[in-house]
Amino acid sequence: MTRVYKEGDRVSEGDLSNTAANRSSDMPNPNTSSHPSALPKPGLLRNNEEEKQPAAPAASLRPKPDANTDPKALHQTARSNEQLSTNPQTLCPKARLRIHLEDITHPAVTTFTANIPLATILRTAITHVQAHLFTPPLNNTSQARPNPHPKRHWTPQEVRSITLCLRDVDGVAYTTGTDLDEAHKEIHLSLNYVHDVIKKFTSSTNSSATPTKPPTTATTATALFSPIPSPPTSSATAAPTPKFDARAFTHEIFGVITHEMVHCFQHNGRSTCPGGLIEGIADYVRMKSGLSAPHWKKFPADKHTRGEKWDEGYQKTAWFLEWVEQEIGGRGCIGELNEMMRDHEWDDGKLWEKTMNGVTVDECWTAYKGAWEGMKNEHAA
């Protein structure tokens, strides 16, 4: 018997598993690009021996090209040798996953449910958060900063349930705990925003505007007796046919949900760390998952595209965090920073300094801005 859902019903992941069985749950896999970067000055490393030899410290900041630094090779090796401490599917294995449609008559609902795999979208987003924020590397390949806190796993917030609420509200999306318990999370996604995304990725096309050839004498008997050839017919005046880019739509929605899913599990330094860092980490995970928004433009590398301060938030802080991971902290340092914020306050950036081996966040930002010139030159080439 087919179950009919009424407006206001809460739909669980289990209820949707049968209806979504024939839907493809493959994630979009757009080509992601990594920006070139310059190395910070040797003075950033507080090591007297390295400062005596200025050439060596800068080179040592970047991990050596090794099989362990290849994400694909590392992932395969980790799975075969159980190097990853936890299965990405078990970040919150007992949490109830739900979807709540507040208004099933909204014009965005039909397209959303037809293109988004409702039974797996939340679990897929959880997988991204687990992989890029709560799975520490087995070892840190950065010679500049060996991993000072080797752990089998990093601990997320306790989450008992996650409900995706599709609502007719302003804005894009936000995440909150329920009045009942902070461990019950709700991701509120604006149906008005979804409708705008649908219109953004729907273009009007008219592929039949090319004039057709007139009938030839060999094929049409009427033309044999006609002194004037028939004029070419054209469908240029035909109504344009809208074309919907379902792949781009799915990519955007998965990116937004992944961003909000980070907020369900991340730590905030006991509510003392900058809000821009919180949003930057969320977009960092979205970016590392290959779900960057199409309007994120990294070039030209200047204060307008990259930001005027490190905690400006969202993609601008995410690019900064990516650079810090590559050039200063080493692989896994952002997850380690999040782990440190579980039990410690921000303390005017001292928590960052402790995580990054004595390099302050302002020193990192200064070096990051200094690398923009090299980024622009290589991007132009």
N, C-alpha and C positions, 0 to 999 in steps of 0.2 A: 504494500500500500504506500502510495506517495504522500509524504507529509506536506501539508500546506502551511507555510509560515505567514503569520499575520503581522501587521504593523506593530512594532514595539516588542516583538518576540526577541529573546536572547538566544542566539544560535551557537552551540558549542562546536568545537573542532570535530568531535566524534560524529555529531549529527550531519556534518557537511562532508564527511569522508566518502560517502557513497555518491553524492551528487557531483562531487568534484573528481571522481575517479577517471573520467575521460578527458579531464582538462590537463593541459601541459603545465607542469610546475617548473619548467626550466627557467632559470633566471637570465635576464639579458646579460650579455658578456661584451660590453663595448670595449673598444681599444682604449686602454688607459695609458697615459703618458707620464713619465717621471721627469721632473725638471732637473737640469744640471745644477750643480751648486759648487760654491767655492768653500775652501776650508777655513775655519776660524783661525785667528792668530794664535801662535804658540803660547802667548801669554795667558790664554784662557785656561790652559792646563796648569794647575798649580803643582808643578813638579820641578824642582830646581835642576835636576840632572837633565831634563828635557829642555829647559830654557837655555842651558849652555850650548846645546846643539840645535839651533833653530830649525834646521831642515827636517830633522827626524820627527818631532812631535806632530807637525801638521799632517805628515803622511800617515802617522799612526792613528789619526782620528777615524779614518775611513776603514771599515773592515776589509781584510784582505780578500781578493777574489778566491773563493773557496766553495766547494760543493755545499758546505753548510749554509752559505749565504744565499743560495738559490732557493726561493720560496717553494718552487715546485718540487725540487729534489728533497728539501727539508720535510715537506709535507708527506712525501712518499716514504721517506726513511722513518719519520715519526710514526706513521701508521703501522709499518711493518715491525718496528722495534719497540712500540709502545712508549715512545719518547714523550708524546703529548700526554699530559697527566690525566686529562679528562676528555671524554667524548663530547664533541660540540653539541650533540643532541641531548645532553643530560645537564645543561646549565640549571634548569629548573624542571626536573622530570615529573614532579608531582603537581606542578602548577596547572590549574584549569585554564584553558584558552577558549575565549568566547568572541563572538562578533555580534554587535547590537546595531541594527538598522533603525534609526529613529523615525525616518520618513521614507517608506518604500516607494512613494510616488514622486520623489525628487527626480528631475531629469538625469542626474548623474548616476543614479543607482543601477540602471539597466546596463550601461557601458561598464561600470565598475565590476559588477558581478559576472559579466560575460568575459572579461579579460583578466581578472585577478583571481588566482587560485585560493579561494577563501579557506580551504582546509589546511593549507600549508604556509600561507604568507607569514603568520606570526612565528611559526617554528623556524622558517628560513631566516627571519630577522634575528632570532635568538642565536642561531648558528653563527651569524656574522659577529655578533657581540662576543660570543664565547671565543671565537678564533682570534680576534684582533684586540681584545681587551682583557681576557681572563685566562689565556693559555700562555704561560711563560716559556721562553725558549729553554731547551735543555742546557745550553751553554751560550754565553755571550761572546761573540767573535771580536768585539771591540777590544783592542789592546789598551786603549786609553782608559777604559773603565770596565774592569772585570765585574761580573754580576755579584754585588755584595750581599744579595738576599736570595740565594738559590732556593726555590720552593717547588713543591710538586704541583701546586695550583694556587691561584689567587681567588679570593673569596668575594662573591658579589653580594648585593643586598638580598635579604630574604624576600622571595616573591611567591605568593600562594596562588594568585590568579592574575591573568592579563586579559582585559576586554578591549577590543577595538570597537570604538563607538563612532559610527558615521552619522554626523549631525549637521543640521542647517545652521552653521555658525560662521562668524567672520574669522579672518586669519587663515592659517595653514593647518597647524596641528599643535597639540600640547599634551603633556603627560602629567597625571596626578594620581595620588593615592585616594582611596575612597574614604568616606566618613567612618566607615566601619573599622577599617584597619589599613595602615599605610602599606602593608604587604600585599594588598589587593590593588593592582595597578589598572588604570584606565588610560588608553591612548585615544584621544578625541581628534578625529580627522574631519576637516571641514568639507561637506559636500559641495559647498559653493566653490571652494578651491579645486576640488576634483573636476567640477564642471568647467572651470576655466582651463584646466590642463587638457581636458578633452577638446575644447575649442582650439587650444594652442596647437595641438597635434592633428587637427583636421584641416586639410587644405582643399580648395576647390580646383579640380582639374577638368580638362576637356580634351581628351586624347584624340577625339574624332574631328578636330577642327580642320584637318587637311582636306582640301577639295578632292573629290573622287573623279576618276576619269569618265568622260562621256561614253556612251555606248558606241561600239564600232560597227561598221557596215557588215562585218562578218558574223556578227552575233545578233543583230536586230534588223528584222525585215523592214520596219518602219523607217529606219535611217536610209535605206536605199532610195526612197522616194522623197526624202526631205531635202529641200534645197539649202536649208540653213541647219548646221549641226546644233544639237541640243547643248545649251550652256552647261558648264561644270556645276555639279551640285555640291553644296557645302553645308556642313552641320555646325558652322561657327556660331550660329545663333541658338544652338541647342543649349538647354540648361546644363550648367556645369555639374559634374558628378563629384560629390565630396569624397575625399580619400582620408581614411583614418589610419594614423601610424600607431598601431597597437603596441609595437615593440617599444617605442619611445615612451608611450603612456605607462606601460608596465614598469619600465626602468625608473621613471620618476616616482611612481607610487611606492615601489620597493625601497627607493632611496629615502623617502620621507619616513616610512615606517621603521626602517633600520635606525635612522637618527633618533626617533622617539623611543625605540626599544632600548637604546643605550641608557636613556634617562631612567628606565625601570631598574637598572642594575648598578649603575655607576655610583661612586662615592663622591662626597663634596667637602671633605675636610671638616666634618661636623658643622656644616653650613657656614664655613668661613672663607672658602676659596672664591676667587673672582668668578662671576657668572659667565664672563667671556670664555674662561677655561672650560667650564662645564659644557657650553655649546660647542666649543672648538673640539673637544674630545669626541662629542657625538658626531660631528661632521668628519673628524679624522677616521672614525670607524666606517662611516658611510663611504668615504673616499677609498680606504684600503679594501673595501668590499667590491670595488669597481662600479660604484653607483653614483659617481659625481654628477651633479646637475649640469645640464648643457650650458647654463648661463655663467658657470664658474670660469672665469678667464684669468689665468695666471700671468699672462703677458699682455702688455709690457710690464715688466717687474718694477713697479714703483709704488709710492704710497697710496695711490688711488686704487690699484688692483690688489696689492698685498697688505694694505693696512698701514695706519699710522702708529699703532701700538700693538703689543703682542697679544693683549687680551681683548682685542676688538670683537672676537667671537666668530662663530660659524666657520665658513671655509677659509677665511683669512688666518684665523688661529690654527685651523687644521693644517694648512700649508706650513706654517711655522713649526708645528709639532712634528710633521713629517721630516722637515729639515733637521730638527734637533735629534731625531732618532737616527738619521743617516750619518750625521757629522759629529755629534757630541755624546749622546747618551747610549747609543747602541741599540740593537734590535731588542724590543721588549720594554724599553725604558718608559714608554707612555703607560703601558699596563702596570708597571711597577709604581709609577707615580700615582695612578689611581688606587692601587693597593695601599700605598702609604697614607692616602687621604681617608682610608677607612677608620683608622684609630688616632690620627693626628690632625691638628688644626693647621691651617695654611701658614700662620705666624709670619706675615709680611714676606712671604717667599722663601723662608728658611727651609720649608719642606721641599721645595723645588731644588734648592742648592744641595740639600742632603742627598736627594735622589740622583742628581746629575754630577756627582763626584766633586762638589765644591764650586761648580760654575753657576753663577747666579742667572736668573731669568733675564735680567737687563743685559748682562754680558752676552747671553745667547741671542737676544734680539738685535743688539748692535752688530754682532758678527753676521747674523742672518741678513740684515740690511746691507752690510758690506759685500755680501755675495751676490746681490742683485745685478751688479754690473756684469759679472761673469755669466750669470744666467741669461741676461739680455743678449750678450755677444754670441753665446752658443746657440740661443734660440734663433737669432737672425741668420746664423750660418746654416 
